[in-house]
Amino acid sequence: MDNTAETQPEASRTQARESIFLSARVRFASLNDIISVRIRNISSGGMMVDCDQPVGPGETLEVEIKNIGRVRGRIAWRTDNRMGIAFNVPIDPKRARMKADPDILEPLYTKLDFGPRRPGLGLR
């Protein structure tokens, strides 16, 4: 197997990568299931993941990344159980490292303002 094509994307990389170990959920166009993968590194243009599914370069996908959401992309390269995913649109990779904002996780109904309380009513 010729590894030249697989290492070429790494040599021509222009975005800084952040090493990270997170899980993400991927839906490949050719598979019906949502697959969990482990992110090894991530940049604004793509990421490297561990994945043992039978998919290869060119396969389109949608990945859900913590604090970023759903991003569409394609498999750019594959070696054994690792693959490079190129995003269709750039992301902010630093957001994947951030802790979840508790205000975002708070249900909407707890943030609603119902106006002033009526006199004589108290909390139990």
N, C-alpha and C positions, 0 to 999 in steps of 0.2 A: 504494500500500500504506500502510495506517495504522500508524505506528510507536508510537502511544499505548499499545497493549496490550503491545508488546514492552519499552517503557521503564518501564512501571508497576511490574513486580517490583523493578527497581533502586531506584525511589523509596521503596518500602515495606520495603526490606531492614532487618532488625534485627541480623543477625550481622556481625561484622567479617570482611572478606575479606583473604586473604593472596595477594599476587601471587606466582606461581610458574610455572616452566616445566618440567613433568614430562610424561612419557608415561604413559598408562594404557591398559588393555585393556577394551573394552566389548563386551558381547553384547546386541544389541537383540532384543526379543521377535519382531519380524517378519523378522529376518535370521538365516541359519544360521551366518554367519561371526563370528569374533571380530575386532573392528576396533581398530586402534591410533589413539588420539586424543592431542592435546596439551592438557594442562591449562593454562589461562591464569591462573585464580585459583580459590581454594577457601575455603570456610567450613564451619562445623559442619553447615549445612543443605543445602549444594549446591556446585556448581562450574560454571565456564564453560570450555568446551572448543572446540577447532577440530576440525571433523568435516565431511567432504563426503559423507556417506551420505544417501540419500533417505529420511530419517525426520523426523517432525515432532512438535509438541507433543502430549502425552498418551501417547506411546510409552513402554512400560515397558522397563527395561533392568537389567543387572547390570554394575557396573564394578569392576575390580580395580586398586587403588591401592597403590603401594609403601608398605610399613610399616603399612598399614591393613588390607589384604585386600579381600574382596569386599563390596560395598555395593549394595543394590537401590535403585532410584529410578525417576524418569520425566523425560521432557523437559518442562521448564516453558515454554520459549520457544525460538525459532529466528530468526536473521537471517543470511542468506547462508551462510557456512561456520562460523558460531559458534552454539553452543546452550548454554542453561542447563539444568543437571540438578539436580533437587531430590531429595535423599536421603530414603528412607523413615524412617531413624533417624539421629540426630545422630552425627557423628564428631568426633575430635580432629584438626583440620587441621594442627596443629604436627607430628604424627607423620609426615606426608608429607614434611616437610623434613629429618627426622632421617636420619643415615647409618645404614645397616643394622648391627644389632648382630652382631658376629662370633660371639658365643655362640649366637645363634639359627640362624646358617648352618652351624654345626658339626654334623656328623652325629650322631645319637643314640648310635650304637655307640661313638663316641670318648669319650662321657661316662659310659659304664657302668663300674661299679666291680666288678672280679672278685675282690676280696679281696687278701690279701697274696700276694706272689710266692713260689713254692716255692724253698727254698734250692738254690743251685747252678745255677739257670737265670738266664741273663743275656740282655741284648739283643744282637743281632748288629750 
